[in-house]
Amino acid sequence: MALFLAASTTPGSAAPDINGKWRTPDGATIEIAPCGAGPCGKIAAFSPPPGYSLQTTRDANNKDASKRSRKILRLTVLWRLKPKDERWVGRIYDPRRGFSAEATVTRKTRDTLNLKGCVRVLFKVCEEETWRRTN
């Protein structure tokens, strides 16, 4: 009976499973999978710029010049994700703009994730987008 009571009183407000393949509004596919203590997201597919392929596209817009030779394919764009209430918080990287931001990932439905990225300039600036499950 004590085991049943202990099992039935575990918190129900844990961060949801976000593993899988997700399509961004720009058409890239991000694969979220276990990565150390929490999940992380890597670029699995995207539309390369003219004259480039998936294998030859580099992180050319990175603010850090020493990272501009990194390949975009399989680049980690979500990391340090930790559960917080019913969402995940960590960092997100946008290779289109070349900078990272604070990230909040919330699963809205089984097939949609809401991502919010925030940076502090003179004040906090945030953007949100919805990713849709592809698998």
Secondary structure as UniProt FT lines:
FT   HELIX           2..8
FT   STRAND          20..23
FT   TURN            25..26
FT   STRAND          29..35
FT   TURN            36..37
FT   STRAND          38..45
FT   TURN            50..51
FT   TURN            54..56
FT   TURN            60..61
FT   HELIX           65..67
FT   TURN            68..69
FT   TURN            73..74
FT   STRAND          76..84
FT   TURN            85..86
FT   STRAND          87..94
FT   TURN            95..98
FT   STRAND          99..109
FT   TURN            110..111
FT   STRAND          112..120
FT   STRAND          124..133
//
